[in-house]
Every structure is written in structure tokens, then in C-alpha cells.
Amino acid sequence: MVNAFRAGTIVAVMAATIGWFMVLRRQTFAGHTLSVVGFPGASGATLLGISAGLGYFVFCVGAALVIAALPRAGQHRQSEESALTGTLQAFLLACGYLFVALYKGFLNGVNALLFGSFLGITNSQVTLLFVVAIAALAGLAVIGRPLLFASIDPHFAAARRVPVRLLSVLFLILLGAATAEAAQITGALLVFALLVLPAATAQAITARPAASLPLAVAIALVVTWLGLLTAYYSPYPVGFYVSTFAFGTYCLVRFGRQLLDLTDCRPGGLLEEAG
């Protein structure tokens, strides 16, 4: 359980940080594809008798490179990119189920790959997660400022000679690494929740990067810790609880924003603002 909290903390910090840029850049579909790709990676590695974590990283980073190689220019190119990304997602998901059928292992192992498991995390796995997280966050820190500029206004950034294309490729590689990490806690099908929901919740609260990014990390930590505690006393997978707590937080924030918007639109509120 101690290792579960260590691994969960590492995964939450990395997923929330990189997920914040993913939401800002509107690349959630690419993030969802990478999360699905983690399943055939882990099941293929299990079939070959090697570490499932290695399968996560190889397939997620490899798929990120494929997505990064797709052309991006104009509305037609964006439509083509979405179609190719969806095709890649469907094919690799089918490969994952093929690997499971060939393995003929216990169904409980498949559930762990899909929905996550926090039991049996070793010290070496925690160390590997920590090394990958440090490397990914260090890389993100190097490209963070120009990446933020390119994410907000890519055309103006390109005019200022910012390497927008290179930054996009590097970010997708980091996103693939973050997806591979988080999938080992939440499972391949629910990793997307930890990547997008804390970041989307924080950006719904405030648009200031200096405030919303640390807030996204804090939300990810809280929902991950609560998910681990709840799963410890429950027979259900940890990924379900992490996703549920994250989704509930997002719904509460959106509902609160709606109430605030309605309050600001009242006649009394408008008169006070005018005064």
C-alpha cells in the first residue's frame, strides 16, 4: 500500500502536468488514443512474457510518434488526422483483444490491464516510474514556455520563429510517456480520466496558467489518494474510483460556475456592477 501511494503520487503529478497542456492544446482525442493503445502494449508484453510496463511505454510512445508524423495543415488535414488517429486506435485495440485471446490467461489479469490495480507494485516499479516522471517533467520544463506560447496562438508563434512542429512532436512523446505511466495505476481504459479531468477542472476554475497548473496537480493528487483509500476497502478497481472522484469534482466546479454566472446576470448584480 505504501508503494501504491508512492506510485500514485508520481503518476498524479506527471499526468496532471502534461494533461494540463493536452487540454490547453485541444489534443484530448490524441490523448484518448494513446490511453487505448496502452492496452495492446501491456497485453502483448504479457503474451511475450516480459514486463507489462515495458509494453505500455513501447506502444504508447510509438503511437505518439505515429500521430506526430501525421500532417497538420488546414481543415481537410485536420479531418484526415482525426480519421487516421481513430483508425490507429481501433486497430490497436483489436490487437489487444487478440493478444489476450492468444495468451488465454486469467480474466482477472485482463481486468487489471483495463481498469487498473494497485496491489503488487514493487520498489523497482516505483523507481522506474519516478525516473520516467523526472525525465518527462524536466523535458516539459525545458520546452514549457515556448510550448505554452505555441499552444495559445500557434500562428503568431510560428511567425515569431518558434518551432511549433518540433514542439508538437516533443509534447506528444511526453504525452505518450505520461499515458504509459498512468495506465499502470488506473488501467488502460481509464487513464484518460486522470489526464483530462483534473486539468479541465482547474482550467474551469481559473484561466491563469500560474494558478490552474498547480491546481490541476492538487486535484489529481487528492482524487488519486481518495481512490487508493477507497479501493483498499472495496473489491472494485482503483481506476473506477479515481475516475469517479475526478468526474464528480469536475461536475461540481461546472455547476458552481453556472450558479455564479446566473448570479452575475441578476438585475441587482448588474446594477451593483454599474454602480
N, C-alpha and C positions, 0 to 999 in steps of 0.2 A: 504493500500500500504506500510505503514511503517512496519507492521508485515510481509508482503511478503518479503521485503528486509532483515529483521532480520532472518526469516526462511531460505531464500535463501542463505544468508551468512553462516549460520550454516551448512546447507546441503552441500554447495560447499566445505567448508574446510574439513568436515568429508569424503565426497565421494572422493575427490581428494587424501587425505592422504592414505586412505585404498585402493583406486583404484590403487595407485602407487605400492603398494605391490602386488596387484592382477595381474597387468600386468607383473611385475617382475617375479612372480611365475608361469606365464603362466596358470592362472586359470580363464581366461576370460569366458570359457564355463560355469563353475560353477557360475560365476557372472551373466551371462545372464539367467541361470535357476532361480536363486534367484530373479531376476528382474521380470520374468514372474510370479513367484509364488506370488508376491505381489498382483496381480490382483484377484485371487480367495480369498485371505485373506481379501482384502477390500470388495469385493462383498459379501462374506459370512458374514462378520461382519454387513454390511448394511442389509442383509436379516434378521439377528437376532436382528436388532435394536440397535446395540452397535456401539462404535466408529470405524470408518474405520481405523484409525491409529493403534488401538489395533490389528485389523485383519492383517494389514501389518506386524507388529512386530512378532505376533504369527506364522504366516505362513512362513515368511522369515527365522526367527531363527530356527523354526522347520525343515524346508527343509535343512538348513545349517547343522544341526545335522545329518540328514539322509545322506547327501552327505559325511560328515566327517566319518560316520560309514562304508562307502564303503572301501573295501580292496585296497591297493596300493602296488603292487609288481610285477615288470616285465611288458613286453609289453602286454601279454594276460590280466593281471589285469587292465592295463590302458584302453584297449579296452572295457572290461567289465564295468569299472567305467563309461566311456562315454555313453555306451548303457543304463545303469541304470539311469544315470542322465538325459538323453534325455527322457526316459520313464516317469520319475517323472515329468519332465517339461510338456510333452504332456498331461498327465492325469490331473494335477492340472489346466492347462489352460482350459481344457474341463470342469472341475468342476466350474471354474469361470463363464463360459457362462451359465452353468446350474443354478448357484445361481442368475444370472441376470434374466434369464427366470422365475424363481420362484418368484423373487421379483416383477417383472412387473412394475418397476418404470420408471421414465422419462429417455429418451435416453441421455439427457444432463448429467445426473449423471454418466452414464456409460462412456461417453467421458472424464469426469474429472478423473475417475479412471484409464483410459487407457493412456491419454495424458496430464494429469496434470491440475491443476488450482491453481491460486494464490489469488483468491478472497475469502474472508470469513475466512482467517486464524486468529484465536483468540489468545489472550495473553496466555491462558493456553496451546495451541498447541505449541507456540513458546517456552514456558518454558519447556515443555516435550521434544521437540527437542534438546534444549540446554543441559538438564540433560543427555539425552542419548548420545549426542555427547561428552560431557565431560567425561562420564564414558568409552565410547569406545576409545577415544583418550588416556585417561590415561592408559587403558589396553594395547593399542598398544605401548605406550611409555615404559611400563614395559617389554614387550616381543620384542620390536623393534630390538635391537641389535642381539640377537640370531636368530630372525626371518629373518633378513637380511642375516646372515651367512648361515642359512638353505636354504634360497631361492636361493642363488648364487651357493652353492655347497652342496646339501643335503647329499651326500655320505660321504664327508670329515667331515661335521658337525656331522653326526651320529658316525663316527669313533672317534671324539673328545667328545663323550658322550653328545651331545646336544639333548634334547628331541624333535626330528624332528616331530614325530607323534603327540605329545601333542600340539606343536606349530601350526601344521596344523589345528587341531580341533579348537583351540582358535581363530585362524585367520578367519576360516570360520564362526564362531559365530559373530565375529566383522563385517565381510563382510555382513552377514545377517542383522545385525542392521543398517549398513550404507545403504543397499539397501532399507530397510523399511523406513528410513528417507527420502532418496532422492526421492522415489516414490511418496511421498506426495506433491512434488513440480513439478516434471517432468512427473509424471504418471508412471504406471507400465511397459508400453511397451518401454518407452524412458529413463528410469533411467540408463540403461546400458551405454548410451552415456556420462553421467556425470561421471560415474565410470571409463570408459576406455579411453575416448578421451583426456582429459587434461593430464592424466598420460602418455599415449602413445606419445603425442606431446612433453611433457617435456623430456622424455627419448630419443626421436629422436633428440632433440637439444643437450643434454649432457648426458653422461653415469655416471657422478659423482653423487652419491646419495645426497651429501650435497647441490648440486645445483639443481638437477632435481626435488627433492621432493618439495621445496618451489616454484619452477617454476610451477609445476603442480597445486598447491594451487592457485597461482596467476592467471593462465589461467582459472581455474574453477570459481573463483570469477568474473572475467571480463565477461565471457560468460553468467554466471547466471544473473549478473546485467543488461547486454545488453538485455538478453532475457526477463527479467521482464519489462524493459522500453519499449521494442518493443511491447510486448503483451498488455501493458496498453493502447496503442493507436491502437490496432488491435483486430479484433474479433476472431483471431485464438489462439489455445492453446499455453501456455508458453513453454511446452515441445518441441514443434516443433522448436521454435526459439533457445532455449538453445542447442538442438542437432545440428541445422544448423550452428550456430556460432562456436560450438566446432569442428564440422566436417570441416568447412572452414578453421579454424586455423590449424588443422592437415594437410590438403591438402597443404596449403601454406608452412608449415615447410618442408614437404616431397619434395615438388617441389624445395624449396630453397636448400635442401641438395643435390638433384640431380644436380642442377646447379653448386654447389660447387664441387661436385665430378667430373663433366665434366671439370671444370676449372682446377682442380688439375692434370687432366690427359693430358692436353695440352702439346706439346713438350717444349714450353717455360717455363711452370711451372715446368716441370721435370728438365730442365737444371738449373733453378734458385735454386731448392731444392738441386741438386747435388753440385752446386757451394757453 
